[in-house]
Amino acid sequence: MNSTQQSGGVDATLRDFWATRPVRPRSGSKAAGVSAAIARRYGVDPILVRVAFVVLACYGGAGIVLYMLGWLLFPKEAPPLPGQTTPSREPTATWIVVVLVLLLFPSLMWMISSMAVLGLAAGPVALYLLHRNQGDRQVTGTSNPPPQATPTGENTWVYPGAAAEQQTPPAWDPLGAAPFAWDLPEPSEPEPPEPRSRRYRWFNPVALLAAFLAAVVVAGSGAGGAPAAAAGLGVLGAAMVIGAFLHVGRWPILFAVPLAMFALIASFADEYRFNGDLSVGDLRVAPIETTDVLSSYDRTAGTVELDLSDLRISTGQVVETTANVGAGKVLIRVPSTVDVTAHCDAEVGELDCLGRHANGQDLQRSVTDEGPDGLGGGKLVLNAAVGTGNVEVVRD
């Protein structure tokens, strides 16, 4: 942490971050270079940065939005300006800025109104903490071209900053056979490879054990599969961040990626109320007596077809039932002379609720239809819901 960050707190850290923000490299990137820029700026493994974006993408697409923000805000590495040896910076191309803004605006509006805002906030917080601890690190990975030599005489060139004449032969030419090249810089000894530290060999096994125990504890509390997977994934994510600073192995990624996919699938199942045993397929029933009508008919994926057109319902009797499908179709047929109150819902799809049509997202319709004979006789109260698909409630 540099002295400016220590003395100025959050405001100074943010100003220092913006002034020295990561630069997207011209080479070594997989897409727009955002992950490579962060990794090179703070000296972390680029694979860990890419995995972090993938994991955050599982939370409502937050990782994709954060990557686009980095693409928009991080400058691109450009060739050195005339008379300079260090690479310059250039802003993101105008047409890319326009496309990114058009994509980011609706995405951010949607995320602010959903739980994805938590994943959206996690990225900037992690980057702030990374800059807080690694912000004073010098950027590596750029190569400076050697300074140009200028001729001072026949077969003699002088580099900037070097003396025009050198009487003593350098170490690499003890016989003095090449005086015209004495002004070349002395070759540096190659640095020995950094030995791998084995001080933290225990770290990855302990991290996996802690992630497993966290998932078991949450699952044992009855919270369900999605919270248990999220707890294990959170522990693994924190361990990978710490491991990046300790320079330990990468193989916990092999567990984090499938665990993230499982958490996404489990949260999707919870959202659409896939409780109990997994039920896939078509369910078709046609009860005759009111005692045969169940309180609910459920399918995880498939079709629920409930034919009540021949139901024997007496005057003043009220029968209520529910049909739920996670992905598929709900079709309910009702008698022609029975009073019906229908509540139709669809997260994504199409509704035909006793003649009331709608399609799109977050659809809800409530309709009361007394039939051609008017008010009187028996009554049906229907609740029809689908996660993704169609809902139809029609008269026979």
Disulfide bonds with the S-S distance in Angstrom:
Cys344-Cys353 2.24
